Amino acid sequence: MRSALRWLMRGLLLLAVIGAAASGILFLFLKQELTFNPAPLAYDLKSGSTLRGVARDLAAMGVMTTPGSALLFEATGRLRGDATHIKSGNYEFESPTTPLKLLQKMTRGDATQSAVRFIDGWSFKQVRLALDTHEALKHDTKDMTSQAIARALGIPDAQPEGWIFPETFYFSRGSSDLAVLKRAHRLMQNHLNAQWNKRAADLPLATPYEALILASIIEKETGKAADRAMVASVFVNRLRINMRLQTDPTVIYGIGDEYTGVIRRRDLQADTPWNTYTRAGLPPTPIAMPGLAAIQAALNPADSKMLYFVARGDGSSQFSRTLEEHNAAVYKYLRSGKK
């Protein structure tokens, strides 16, 4: 009996020693300083990855070089309850660091995010260029036509122009450019619908899409933010009396790639669906991506009787009620184009 008890006590003591040794090894492992070159080191943690797989990846990449480090890293995660909490994403590991900090970074989801910025007033062609040249994106749309992209986004009439909201969009490395476009399109829909529901009464606009078209023109014609609501009022007043909008940006859009930077008289006379000198009403599509302020101005323009405006040369505009006043303003500011 005493002999059995003695062996039991020795066994328990041995287990205690082993446990203490294991704890000590684990503690030293978690606190060891990891250095690697080059730094920062990028690691793409794919969706569905297991803690064991991540541990093996890090060991194979040379992030952890201690013998048995993959097993110790996995054991740490399981003891902490982190095995099912690692988050996918593209991570950057700074040197020096520790295994514990690596684990905490991945369980927090502290992934490195890339970004693409769409600028107010950009055309869809410029949006595509920004996506096609972004090295962190997966280029699923590169060989798609604009019409095919529009259909993929669920845009009516397969016309994507104007339907992408200008904003900075963040994403994990390797994300699809189509996924970014879907987010930008959904954001434009949300903003447009929200502002449409708050629109002024008696506007000469039948649908949210017409508001989007007008907002795109306002975006391209506004030099200073303070003038935006007045610019909107000029175009709304013209639409009310069926007066042609006569706005140069629509002509330029209609010219397309043939535009050289100068609008010639023959350009103003050349009839295209977007030439608002030759055709009354709104053009058939937006001519750019309007920002939120331009959408708000289109749906809540200033209360004015202005029908003309001309650039002063400092970004601001001079507004006039009559053609006579406008011609005088044009002469004063040495501008040749009537708005």
C-alpha positions, 0 to 999 in steps of 0.5 A: 500500500505504501509502495503504491502510494509512493509511486503515485506521489512520484507520478504526480510529482513527475507530471507537475515537473513536466507541466512546469517545464512545458509552461516554462517552454511555452512562456519562453516561446511566446516571449521570444523576439522574432526577427526576419528580413525583409520586414514588414513581412506580408502574409495572406491569411485565406478564408477557411484557414485553420490555426494549424495551417497558419502555424505551419505557414509561418514556420515555413516562411521563416517567421518562427525558426525554433524547433517545434515552433508550429506545434507550440504556436498552435498549442498556444492558440488552443489554450487561449481559445483562439483556434476558431477566432483567427480572421482572414486578411492580408497581414503585415508583420513588423520585425521584431515581434513575438509569437504572442503578438502575431496571434493577437494580431490575427485574432483581432483581425488587424489586417492590412487594408488596401484602398482605392479612391474614386474622385468626384467628377470622374468618368466611368472610364477613369474609374476603370483605369484606377481599378485596372492599375491597382496592384492589390486588386483581383482584376475580374472586370479587366476583359469585361465591357462597360455594359457587361459590368453594368449588367453584373452590377444590376444597373438598368439599361447597362449604362454604368456612367454616374452610378459609382459613388466617389469615395475611398474604398478599403479592401483586403489584398486580392479582393475582386474589383467587381466587389469594390464596384458593387459597394460603390454602386450600392452606396450611390443608390442609397445616397440618391434614393435618400436625397430623392425622398428629401427633394424640393417640390415641383422640380422638373425631374421625373425620376431619380435617374434624371436627378443623377444626370443633372447632378453629374452636370452640376458636378462638372460645372461647379468651380467653388462649393459655395456656388453649387446650389446656384449652378443647380438653380440655373439648370433647373430654371432652364429645364422649367422653361424648356431652354437648352442647357448649353453646358460645355461638359456635356459636349466634351463628354459627347466628343469622347476621346477626340476631345483635345482640350479645346472646344471649337465652334464645330464641336458645339454644332456637331449633334450628339446625344449629349450636345446640350447646345443642339438638343433640349432637356437632359442628356441620355446619361450622366457624364460623370460621378457626382458627389453627395453635395452635387446630388443634394444641389440638384434636388434642392437648388437655390431659389433664384431666377438666374438663367446664365453664369460665367466663370470669373477666373478664380473658380467662382461664377457670376450669375445673371437673369438676362442675356444682356446681363450675361453678355456684359459679365462675359465681356467683363471676365473675358470669357467666350463661352455662355452658360 
